[in-house]
Amino acid sequence: MTRRATKIVATLGPASSDPALLEAMIIGGVNVVRLNFSHGKAQDHIDRARLVREAAQRAGREVAIMADLQGPKIRVGKFAEGKVMLEHGMPFVLDASRTEPGDIHGVGLDYKELPRDVKPGDLLLLNDGLIVLTVDAVRGDEVHTTVKLGGELSNNKGINKQGGGLTAPALTAKDMEDIKTAMSFQADYVAVSFPKNATDMEMARQLCNVAAAEYRHKPGLIAKIERAEAIPRLEEILLASDGIMVARGDLAVEVGNATVPALQKRMIKLAHVHDKVVITATQMMESMITNPVPTRAEVSDVANAVLDGTDAVMLSAETAAGKYPLETVQEMAKICEAAEEAEGAEHAELDADFTGQTFSRIDQSIAMGALFTAHHLGAKAIVALTDSGSTPLWMSRHRTHIPIYALTSKLATQRKMGIFRNVHALLMDTSADRDTALMQAETYLKSRGIVKTGDVYAITCGEPMGSPGGTNMLKICRVG
């Protein structure tokens, strides 16, 4: 069993849909599989979810499935020739009422609200910022612009406004249907694109809970931070979510590339403070779409995110459409392991984490007590018998070199914990009797080579057994 703390999210696509390859990727280190709802029909996603579950079963591992919603289509329409070449200084019209295909003079819009969202002087960034247009005038449904930075513009490329300010709602009618599809196969997480505030996330949660009620399921919600407007409201979005994704692509286009690294660090830190998970995404191993090895800069980027304390690092096109999906996962796993090793076994900040802290909840106090005691005793493992996954989540928000093993009798909880940093989730039929359960847990750990005779480990559980949020006991054990 791998001791890697940082988790890997891989996007499923044409390059990784072969069952044997997907199984190899899961064995190679994938913890969460992302289904991108921007592509494909409902049935495609249902089939892909089954493919993931079957591959995980063959690999002998459980993985979480994350359904990533498309969000609003803020895009240009199609061109007669499929693309045009825009030159610096030429005029170009974005026309919300245009129905015929575009040409060198202008193009229609998927996003009809654009003329109401922009004014003269605004900068529009197309195709991830590779093309820049300056707004000269808005005439009815037409946005008249001048090309500031030219290049090739092809069908359906995205539009961002520098500094943000596009009013598109985070959840579209398509997203609402996609939520129902995702709940039909009990996706463990739902990622919401372009949320601007807590209300967007609360609405998504309501829709998810209603759609999942018949399956007795509750997915975790991930807010993708990719709009300039989300930055000042980061804390409220975080509190309304189970985690955030540092979606560096769209975010960089709206706020500028240079500000993103500091924002990434701030978001990771804030997620830890509020006991939420955080995924770092976009272009992490981009060159491996076509090359069998990453660049030195990509290695540093992944390692830096690990050193910042991210729960997971994510692969997009690298595994969905790249030439080397398996090699990319294996390389990423190696980088994560090396970075974690470099952190060293001692984390002085663990003691600092407890200074001046007060805990109002018994289960949270037990989680912190287990961390503190295990750290100072040099324990080999921290074990949490958990129903909901809350105790391992709290433990995983603090830096420790001691692996956390979360034993649960609930498959949905095991899968959900697949994204928590430094948590190794195992399925165990915990007995209703506490002493039997503790004995079972030790036998289970010994059989997997996690602990051996003479090792010390900390274990937490709740009495009575099996009630969510009921962790109220910490025991320090030496293996006999």
Beta strands, then each sheet from edge to edge (+ up, - down):
strand 1: 7-11
strand 2: 32-36
strand 3: 64-68
strand 4: 83-86
strand 5: 91-95
strand 6: 106-108
strand 7: 123-126
strand 8: 131-139
strand 9: 142-149
strand 10: 151-154
strand 11: 159-161
strand 12: 189-192
strand 13: 220-225
strand 14: 243-247
strand 15: 277-281
strand 16: 312-315
strand 17: 381-385
strand 18: 404-408
strand 19: 423-427
strand 20: 456-462
strand 21: 471-478
sheet 1: 1+ 2+ 3+ 12+ 13+ 14+ 15+ 16+ 1+
sheet 2: 4+ 10-
sheet 3: 6+ 5+ 9- 8+ 7- 11+
sheet 4: 19+ 18+ 17+ 20+ 21-
end
